[in-house]
């Protein structure tokens, strides 16, 4: 005997037992059907059974089908909803279609009609999912392309100044770890880690002589160097998916006491993620060899940063960030004992 494979869950919400039973009978060979007269049960089923489509009675004595339609649209706008009505020309049917119902069936109905409308609705849903998938893939490809390009640009900066080689990558890894410990959600971290990665992208606009100078900068050169946070901001400002990264790029050199740059923000005016990044950025700079200093040990770097509390670094964040960095180093040591 031929084995039938059921392809989707269908939810039926109708107060009429006769309608529920006949829809079940018609659909049960091809689909999993759950039928109920209770709005609450139907709502629960939307999240647990995740139906691929819904048959919905427009008029029920204790509930309004149009209200439920709105709820379905707000939970998952891709689920096609077929309204069940005895009077297709009434205003509520027209309102239902305007509010996103996929189609309607008129009571009494024929089995062939129900099967045809279910198939059409599921085909439509598959097309939407496919379109969404393609759009997502395209968006990811564009983002990937962008990140590869910026990574190449950052390598170009590193090449001009071998002392900062790998700085952006290390800072973005460490920042993502710290952000996670601060309870930021994964999605937020995924975006902000790019902000941390790109925090010095504006150095592209700073002259090679200043960037690669193997000694302390003069006041004039330092003024040029300081422009990198504003230049970086201007570079990523037009990129829609990096909007949340703008504060990181622009404000990672603001100081708690207001003497940082470019906007001389002070205290709570500085976005929290930028304050966290400034500590991570300083830590990485201190623990790697630079033109102007040999690398410091973890303890020495922490002490230097602690001396900057209340002037450069935010007092309420610094100890916590340093503790998290300590933990990060421990984990790395365990993963790679040669470190
Ligand atoms: Fe910077």
Boltz pocket constraint, residues with backbone or C-beta under 6 A from the ligand:
constraints:
  - pocket:
      binder: B
      contacts: [[A, 199], [A, 200], [A, 228], [A, 252], [A, 253]]
      max_distance: 6.0
